[in-house]
Amino acid sequence: MNVSKHIIYLIIILLIGLALRISISRDDFLHKWDERYHALVSKNLMSHPLKPTLYETPLLKYDYKIWYGNHIWLHKQPLPLWLIAISYKLFGLSEFVTRLPSLIFSFLAIIVTYLLGKTIFNKKIGLMAAFFFAVNGLIIEIGAGRIATDHYDTLFLVFIEIAVLFAYYNAQNRKYSYSVLSGVFMGFAILTKWLPCLIVLPIHFFFLLNSKTEAKITIKQITTSLITCLLIALPWQIFILNNYPLEARWEYYHHWLHVSNELDGQNGGYFYYLDKIRINYSEIVYLPVIYCGYIFYKQKSKNYNLFALLFWIIIPIIFFSFVKTKMQGYILFICPALFIITSWFFFEIKDKFINKNISKIAITFVWILLFSIIILPVRYCFERTGFGFKKVEANKYNYEYKSLKHMLPKKSIVLNVKEPIEFMFYNDCVAYSKNKLEESELAKINSEGYLLFYYNEISGTVQRGN
């Protein structure tokens, strides 16, 4: 491919990806799951970066085990919240600014996907993989906060992919700096969404195996990555165990509960994820994976780079299929490998059959297959995003809550608020959905100098309580 054309194609793909991400991120309200919680905790983190809080001032009794109504909020690791808090510091408090870190990293991941495809295979495969990443509807929606787990799964995906890229560079150059960088981004991934990111280590091993690295050097390189990862991720774990022991121990236990129990109604059978990849990527996605496995099996001289990509896809699907709590975002981080293998499959089929002496029926089938590989992801992009024009139902309360900004005294408690998390994001006060306080609770808020208000849903105003 001509270098100038190659650069033009890459720029076009990047512009398409950026335009889709910006257009979908413009919703002027917070999304219910889970963006509103991340936004509020990030807002509070601006005042105290090492103390994540949901209810900044818990005037009423709460259960520290209830993540959607507690005080110290350790339900998720802190890095995405820190990034959003920094975004607020730089650009102010708004819904779009909440999504800015995800938007930036999701855009950068298009480039990372291109680099991975290019370095493992070639520029054409890298470009096509980048295109699939740029237009994927699930990635775009989840990065815009429209889907549960939102910014966490976006950043988790990107940090793992960058760690894999540096692992591959390390396998090609044997430079310890690449091992360190791979470990740094694994550490970032742990500080985002915990331990599944350790899949980078066996992927790193297969890259080194493919480059025929000596066993002793392989062990040193992978150990370097692991130690770096732990140096990044462990300090926070030690800090919260020392400072917030009840909440920290509960949340670590809660991680295990996801494995052994169906939480929050998020269930599905053993084939949940096998089915979801069809919906989230394309119906063709199974063929490239099966074909890749077949080619690897038939090779006399094994290409362990292929196996590394297969491992990246198959192991998370198998593992999370046995995890009781199921959400589509849990395996989002496999998508770069899926895109790269699908692109490799496209050119494998094209080179083997197009312009070859085969029957018209066979060549027609091949062209339909190649066309489907490209058009199905575009179709799903349109169905999910409307190419940037699809709107989602707004939460009317967000607009009403925003209209009250600066109208309430700082030390206010507001009752009868249907969506208290959003209310506290837009207003510097304490809000609860309950509409009545006990005498002891009234005495407490009075003793602490708080004024009582009630929210009127009909008028969208607040009224002073007694």
Backbone hydrogen bonds, N-H to C=O, Kabsch-Sander energy under -0.5 kcal/mol:
donor,donor_aa,acceptor,acceptor_aa,energy
6,H,2,N,-2.6
7,I,3,V,-2.3
8,I,4,S,-2.2
9,Y,5,K,-2.9
10,L,6,H,-2.0
11,I,7,I,-2.5
12,I,8,I,-2.4
13,I,9,Y,-2.3
14,L,10,L,-2.5
15,L,11,I,-2.5
16,I,12,I,-2.5
17,G,13,I,-2.6
18,L,14,L,-2.6
19,A,15,L,-2.6
20,L,16,I,-2.4
21,R,17,G,-1.9
22,I,18,L,-2.6
23,S,19,A,-2.3
24,I,20,L,-1.8
25,S,21,R,-1.2
26,R,23,S,-0.8
27,D,24,I,-0.6
36,R,31,H,-1.7
37,Y,34,D,-0.7
38,H,34,D,-1.8
39,A,35,E,-2.7
40,L,36,R,-2.1
41,V,37,Y,-2.4
42,S,38,H,-2.1
43,K,39,A,-2.2
44,N,40,L,-2.2
45,L,41,V,-2.0
46,M,42,S,-0.9
46,M,43,K,-0.8
47,S,44,N,-1.4
48,H,44,N,-0.9
51,K,48,H,-2.2
54,L,71,H,-2.4
55,Y,70,N,-1.9
56,E,54,L,-1.1
59,L,57,T,-1.8
64,Y,62,Y,-0.6
66,I,63,D,-2.0
67,W,65,K,-1.0
69,G,66,I,-1.8
73,W,52,P,-2.6
73,W,71,H,-0.5
74,L,72,I,-0.9
77,Q,192,T,-0.6
79,L,191,L,-2.0
82,W,78,P,-2.5
83,L,79,L,-2.4
84,I,80,P,-2.3
85,A,81,L,-2.6
86,I,82,W,-2.6
87,S,83,L,-2.1
88,Y,84,I,-2.3
89,K,85,A,-2.4
90,L,86,I,-2.2
91,F,87,S,-2.6
92,G,88,Y,-2.5
94,S,92,G,-0.7
98,T,94,S,-1.5
99,R,95,E,-1.2
100,L,96,F,-0.7
100,L,97,V,-0.6
103,L,99,R,-2.7
104,I,100,L,-2.8
105,F,101,P,-2.6
106,S,102,S,-2.7
107,F,103,L,-2.1
108,L,104,I,-2.6
109,A,105,F,-1.9
110,I,106,S,-0.7
110,I,107,F,-1.1
111,I,107,F,-0.9
112,V,108,L,-2.0
113,T,109,A,-2.7
114,Y,110,I,-1.9
115,L,111,I,-2.6
116,L,112,V,-2.5
117,G,113,T,-2.6
118,K,114,Y,-2.8
119,T,115,L,-2.7
120,I,116,L,-2.5
121,F,117,G,-2.0
122,N,117,G,-0.9
126,G,122,N,-2.3
127,L,123,K,-2.7
128,M,124,K,-2.3
129,A,125,I,-2.5
130,A,126,G,-2.2
131,F,127,L,-2.2
132,F,128,M,-2.3
133,F,129,A,-2.1
134,A,130,A,-2.7
135,V,131,F,-1.9
136,N,132,F,-0.7
136,N,133,F,-0.6
140,I,136,N,-2.0
141,E,137,G,-2.7
142,I,138,L,-2.8
143,G,139,I,-1.8
144,A,140,I,-0.8
145,G,142,I,-1.0
146,R,141,E,-1.8
147,I,141,E,-0.6
150,D,147,I,-1.8
152,Y,149,T,-1.1
153,D,149,T,-1.6
154,T,150,D,-1.8
155,L,151,H,-2.3
156,F,152,Y,-2.4
157,L,153,D,-2.2
158,V,154,T,-2.1
159,F,155,L,-2.8
160,I,156,F,-2.1
161,E,157,L,-2.4
162,I,158,V,-2.5
163,A,159,F,-2.2
164,V,160,I,-2.3
165,L,161,E,-2.3
166,F,162,I,-2.3
167,A,163,A,-1.8
168,Y,164,V,-2.3
169,Y,165,L,-2.3
170,N,166,F,-2.3
171,A,167,A,-1.9
172,Q,168,Y,-1.6
173,N,169,Y,-2.1
174,R,170,N,-3.2
178,Y,175,K,-1.0
179,S,175,K,-1.1
180,V,176,Y,-2.5
181,L,177,S,-2.4
182,S,178,Y,-2.4
183,G,179,S,-2.3
184,V,180,V,-2.5
185,F,181,L,-2.1
186,M,182,S,-1.8
187,G,183,G,-2.5
188,F,184,V,-2.3
189,A,185,F,-2.0
190,I,186,M,-2.3
191,L,187,G,-2.2
192,T,189,A,-1.1
193,K,189,A,-3.3
194,W,190,I,-1.8
197,C,194,W,-0.9
198,L,195,L,-2.5
199,I,196,P,-1.6
200,V,197,C,-2.2
201,L,198,L,-1.4
203,I,199,I,-1.7
204,H,200,V,-2.9
205,F,201,L,-2.2
206,F,202,P,-2.3
207,F,203,I,-2.0
208,L,204,H,-2.3
209,L,205,F,-2.5
210,N,206,F,-2.2
211,S,207,F,-1.6
212,K,209,L,-1.3
213,T,208,L,-2.3
218,T,214,E,-2.8
219,I,215,A,-2.4
220,K,216,K,-1.8
221,Q,217,I,-2.9
222,I,218,T,-2.4
223,T,219,I,-2.4
224,T,220,K,-2.3
225,S,221,Q,-1.8
226,L,222,I,-2.4
227,I,223,T,-2.8
228,T,224,T,-2.2
229,C,225,S,-2.5
230,L,226,L,-2.4
231,L,227,I,-2.3
232,I,228,T,-1.6
233,A,229,C,-2.5
234,L,230,L,-2.7
237,Q,233,A,-1.0
238,I,234,L,-2.5
239,F,235,P,-2.5
240,I,236,W,-2.6
241,L,237,Q,-1.8
242,N,238,I,-1.8
243,N,239,F,-2.4
244,Y,240,I,-2.6
248,A,244,Y,-2.7
249,R,245,P,-2.4
250,W,246,L,-2.0
251,E,247,E,-2.3
252,Y,248,A,-2.3
253,Y,249,R,-2.0
254,H,250,W,-2.5
255,H,251,E,-1.7
256,W,252,Y,-1.2
257,L,253,Y,-1.8
258,H,254,H,-1.3
258,H,255,H,-0.5
259,V,255,H,-0.7
259,V,256,W,-0.9
260,S,256,W,-1.9
261,N,257,L,-2.5
263,L,261,N,-0.9
266,Q,263,L,-2.4
267,N,265,G,-1.4
272,Y,269,G,-1.6
275,D,271,F,-2.0
276,K,272,Y,-2.2
277,I,273,Y,-2.1
278,R,274,L,-0.6
278,R,275,D,-0.6
279,I,275,D,-1.3
280,N,276,K,-3.2
281,Y,277,I,-1.5
282,S,277,I,-1.2
285,V,282,S,-1.6
286,Y,283,E,-0.6
287,L,284,I,-1.3
289,V,285,V,-1.1
290,I,286,Y,-2.5
291,Y,287,L,-3.0
292,C,288,P,-2.5
293,G,289,V,-2.2
294,Y,290,I,-2.3
295,I,291,Y,-2.8
296,F,292,C,-2.5
297,Y,293,G,-2.2
298,K,294,Y,-2.1
299,Q,295,I,-1.4
302,K,300,K,-0.9
304,Y,302,K,-1.0
306,L,303,N,-0.8
307,F,303,N,-1.3
308,A,304,Y,-2.2
309,L,305,N,-1.8
310,L,306,L,-2.3
311,F,307,F,-3.0
312,W,308,A,-2.1
313,I,309,L,-1.2
314,I,310,L,-3.2
315,I,311,F,-1.7
317,I,313,I,-1.3
318,I,314,I,-2.6
319,F,315,I,-3.0
320,F,316,P,-2.9
321,S,317,I,-1.4
322,F,318,I,-0.8
322,F,319,F,-1.3
324,K,259,V,-1.9
325,T,258,H,-2.6
326,K,266,Q,-2.4
330,Y,327,M,-1.8
331,I,328,Q,-0.9
332,L,329,G,-1.6
334,I,331,I,-1.9
335,C,332,L,-2.0
337,A,334,I,-0.6
338,L,334,I,-1.8
339,F,335,C,-2.8
340,I,336,P,-2.4
341,I,337,A,-2.6
342,T,338,L,-2.3
343,S,339,F,-2.1
344,W,340,I,-2.6
345,F,341,I,-2.6
346,F,342,T,-2.2
347,F,343,S,-1.9
348,E,344,W,-2.1
349,I,345,F,-2.6
350,K,346,F,-2.4
351,D,347,F,-2.6
352,K,348,E,-1.7
353,F,349,I,-2.0
354,I,349,I,-0.5
354,I,350,K,-1.8
356,K,353,F,-1.6
358,I,356,K,-2.0
363,I,359,S,-2.5
364,T,360,K,-2.3
365,F,361,I,-2.2
366,V,362,A,-2.3
367,W,363,I,-2.3
368,I,364,T,-2.3
369,L,365,F,-2.3
370,L,366,V,-2.7
371,F,367,W,-2.6
372,S,368,I,-2.4
373,I,369,L,-2.1
374,I,370,L,-1.1
375,I,371,F,-2.9
376,L,372,S,-2.1
378,V,374,I,-1.0
379,R,375,I,-2.6
380,Y,376,L,-2.4
381,C,377,P,-1.8
382,F,378,V,-2.2
383,E,379,R,-2.5
384,R,380,Y,-2.0
385,T,381,C,-2.6
386,G,381,C,-0.5
386,G,382,F,-2.3
387,F,381,C,-0.7
388,G,385,T,-0.8
389,F,386,G,-1.1
390,K,385,T,-2.6
396,K,394,A,-0.9
398,N,395,N,-1.4
399,Y,395,N,-0.7
400,E,396,K,-1.5
401,Y,397,Y,-3.1
402,K,398,N,-2.3
403,S,399,Y,-1.4
404,L,400,E,-0.5
404,L,401,Y,-1.2
405,K,402,K,-1.6
407,M,404,L,-2.4
408,L,404,L,-0.5
412,S,410,K,-1.5
413,I,451,L,-2.6
414,V,430,V,-3.0
415,L,453,F,-2.6
416,N,434,K,-2.5
417,V,432,Y,-2.3
418,K,416,N,-0.6
423,F,419,E,-2.0
424,M,420,P,-2.4
425,F,421,I,-1.5
426,Y,422,E,-2.3
427,N,423,F,-1.8
429,C,427,N,-2.0
430,V,412,S,-2.5
432,Y,414,V,-2.4
442,L,438,E,-2.6
443,A,439,E,-2.4
444,K,440,S,-1.7
445,I,441,E,-2.4
446,N,442,L,-2.1
447,S,443,A,-2.2
448,E,444,K,-1.6
449,G,446,N,-1.2
450,Y,445,I,-2.9
451,L,411,K,-2.5
453,F,413,I,-2.6
454,Y,463,Q,-3.0
455,Y,415,L,-2.5
456,N,461,T,-3.5
457,E,455,Y,-0.7
460,G,456,N,-2.2
461,T,456,N,-0.9
463,Q,454,Y,-2.9
465,G,452,L,-3.3
